[in-house]
Amino acid sequence: MQVWLDGRVMPVEEARISPFDRGFLFGDGVYEVVRFFDGVGMAMRLHLERLERSLALAGIEGFSAPEAERVMHAVMRAEGLRDAAVYLQVTRGAAATRTHIPPTGLRPTVFAFASACAPLSALDQAAPIAVVVRPDDRWHRCEIKTISLMGSVLPMLEAARMEAEEAILVRDGLVSEGSSSNVMVVRGGAVVTPPIDMDPSILHGTMRHLALEAARAEGLIADVRPLPVQEMLQADEIIIVSSKRVLAGVTRLDGRGFGDGEVGPVAHRLIRRMRDGVQAHLAAAR
């Protein structure tokens, strides 16, 4: 595998990061994951805006968000990929020793790699997904896409023990988001999702944005408001959206079948509308 590290592409076996890197010692960094179809990043503008926001909120200097697109294309070319998910991580960098307050003038560590994914034609159907519902015990700054993900890993471990792929997190009786996704429900022809500026905040999901656009294009009501967990449990459909997965429909919840055990019709409509949007973007890019 070829990876990007600090300015160039190299074999992963040659990649070396200092043990004093603040990403390793403190989880002091941010990241993005972008899904590419035929070499074009899905919602790239939104990803770059979110990366810029994360870098600014984290106070990480020395790397400009627009540079990320060039890095991502470089690792895709190195791997000979057109349909892929690219992970890019920026840490504050390595200091001479471990100290909570970072010294000034650190050079950020930039790392990226690409992994093969299904082509655009695979977005014809929304995939089924099993989920669990767990308390949201994470910190209150989830609008920063930080690499400090222990708060997301722990509920995912619980989900895996129940043969589920995602955990939907709940705080004070309200759905916040998934461990690695945003959550939507369908009730009576409306698509409902929590606001990103709720308190505490949730991630500004790129697929959440595109799915809301798709819902409006399908003539559905896109209702952005607090979502009580009981309302979610009584919904017609529960939908999970994330950059790598794009969109999936919940068929199992807490070890039991949800609804009729099949992905709902609105989920299929939304992913096809999102696919059509990517196709239009690809055509314009050519």
Sequence and secondary structure as in RCSB ss.txt:
>XXXX:A:sequence
MQVWLDGRVMPVEEARISPFDRGFLFGDGVYEVVRFFDGVGMAMRLHLERLERSLALAGIEGFSAPEAERVMHAV
MRAEGLRDAAVYLQVTRGAAATRTHIPPTGLRPTVFAFASACAPLSALDQAAPIAVVVRPDDRWHRCEIKTISLM
GSVLPMLEAARMEAEEAILVRDGLVSEGSSSNVMVVRGGAVVTPPIDMDPSILHGTMRHLALEAARAEGLIADVR
PLPVQEMLQADEIIIVSSKRVLAGVTRLDGRGFGDGEVGPVAHRLIRRMRDGVQAHLAAAR
>XXXX:A:secstr
 EEEETTEEEEGGG    TTBHHHHH  EEEEEEEEETTEETTHHHHHHHHHHHHHHHT  S  TTHHHHHHHHH
HHHHT SSEEEEEEEE  B SS  SS  TT   EEEEEEEE   GGGGGS EEEEEEEEE  S SBTTS BS  H
HHHHHHHHHHHTT SEEEEEETTEEEEETTBEEEEEETTEEEE  TTSSSB    HHHHHHHHHHHHTT EEEES
  BHHHHHT SEEEEEETTTEEEEEEEETTEE TTSS  HHHHHHHHHHHHHHHHHHHHH 
